[in-house]
């Protein structure tokens, strides 16, 4: 319950969780982690070494480290990647700065989004609900 309240408060304060789907930021943020991104940290305040999240296209969220700042955008690279990203981050696709991450929790979140995860969660909720109603 406390975790849910904290997540809601963080979300309302502009700190949103994202599941890390690849190992491009290993070992700093391994695949399957959840990274928490502060949407209130401005693009102009980002410095070299910061880990930021940005969009590529409409649906792809990427979290990489800023390795260089050019006049026309932020140059990023995953810690595990040998080369810089081909596209620069500009204010229009910048999401926010990653403020912390939690390893492996993302696997649970992704499972809970699946059909099997939803059925399991619904079953557990139903069992708990019935046990509270029929408790003597």
C-alpha positions in Angstrom: 0.0 0.0 0.0 2.8 2.4 0.9 4.6 1.6 -2.3 1.4 2.4 -4.3 1.0 5.7 -2.5 4.7 6.6 -3.1 4.4 5.8 -6.8 1.3 7.9 -7.2 3.0 10.9 -5.4 6.1 10.5 -7.6 4.0 10.4 -10.7 2.1 13.5 -9.7 5.4 15.2 -9.1 6.6 14.4 -12.6 8.8 11.3 -11.8 7.6 8.5 -14.1 8.8 4.9 -14.2 10.0 3.2 -17.4 11.0 -0.4 -17.9 14.4 -0.8 -19.5 14.0 -3.3 -22.4 17.6 -3.7 -23.5 21.1 -4.1 -22.0 22.5 -0.9 -23.7 23.1 0.8 -20.3 24.6 -2.3 -18.6 26.1 -2.4 -16.0 24.7 0.9 -14.7 21.1 0.1 -15.6 20.7 -3.5 -16.5 18.0 -4.9 -18.8 14.8 -5.5 -16.8 15.3 -2.5 -14.5 12.8 0.2 -13.9 14.3 3.7 -14.2 12.6 6.7 -12.7 12.7 9.7 -14.9 12.1 13.3 -13.6 10.2 15.1 -16.3 10.7 18.4 -14.5 14.4 18.6 -15.1 14.9 20.9 -18.0 16.7 20.1 -21.2 19.0 23.1 -20.7 20.2 21.9 -17.3 21.5 18.6 -18.7 25.3 18.1 -18.5 27.8 15.6 -19.9 27.5 12.3 -17.9 23.8 12.7 -17.1 21.5 9.7 -17.9 18.5 11.0 -19.8 15.4 9.5 -21.4 14.2 10.5 -24.8 11.8 9.3 -27.5 12.7 7.9 -30.9 9.5 7.9 -33.0 6.2 7.7 -31.3 6.5 4.7 -29.0 10.2 4.0 -28.4 11.6 5.4 -25.1 15.4 5.3 -24.8 17.6 5.9 -21.7 21.2 6.7 -22.5 24.1 8.8 -21.1 25.0 12.2 -22.5 28.5 12.0 -23.9 28.7 15.3 -25.7 26.8 18.5 -26.1 26.8 20.1 -29.5 25.1 23.3 -30.7 22.4 21.3 -32.4 21.6 18.7 -29.6 22.7 16.2 -27.0 24.9 13.3 -28.2 24.1 10.1 -26.3 25.4 6.6 -26.0 24.5 3.5 -24.0 27.2 2.5 -21.5 27.4 -0.9 -23.1 27.5 0.4 -26.7 30.7 1.0 -28.6 29.4 3.9 -30.7 27.4 7.0 -30.1 23.7 7.1 -31.0 23.1 8.3 -34.6 20.3 10.8 -33.7 20.8 13.8 -31.3 18.4 14.6 -28.5 16.7 17.9 -28.9 14.1 19.6 -26.7 11.2 18.1 -28.8 12.2 14.4 -28.0 13.7 14.9 -24.6 11.7 13.3 -21.8 13.7 13.9 -18.7 16.6 13.0 -16.5 16.9 9.5 -14.9 17.2 10.0 -11.2 17.4 6.4 -10.1 16.7 2.8 -11.1 15.8 -0.5 -9.5 17.2 -3.6 -11.1 14.9 -6.6 -12.2 11.6 -5.1 -11.1 10.8 -4.3 -14.7 10.4 -8.0 -15.4 7.6 -8.2 -12.9 5.9 -5.1 -14.4 6.1 -6.5 -17.9 4.7 -9.8 -16.7 1.8 -8.1 -15.1 1.0 -6.4 -18.4 0.7 -9.7 -20.1 -2.5 -11.7 -20.3 -1.2 -14.3 -17.9 -0.1 -11.7 -15.5 -3.5 -10.0 -15.5 -5.3 -13.3 -15.0 -2.9 -14.1 -12.1 -3.4 -10.7 -10.5 -7.2 -10.9 -10.9 -7.2 -14.4 -9.3 -5.1 -13.2 -6.4 -7.4 -10.2 -5.9 -10.5 -12.3 -6.1 -9.1 -14.8 -3.5 -8.2 -12.0 -1.1 -11.6 -10.3 -1.6 -13.5 -13.5 -1.0 -11.3 -14.4 2.1 -12.0 -10.9 3.6 -15.8 -11.2 3.0 -16.1 -14.7 4.4 -13.6 -14.2 7.3 -15.1 -15.1 10.7 
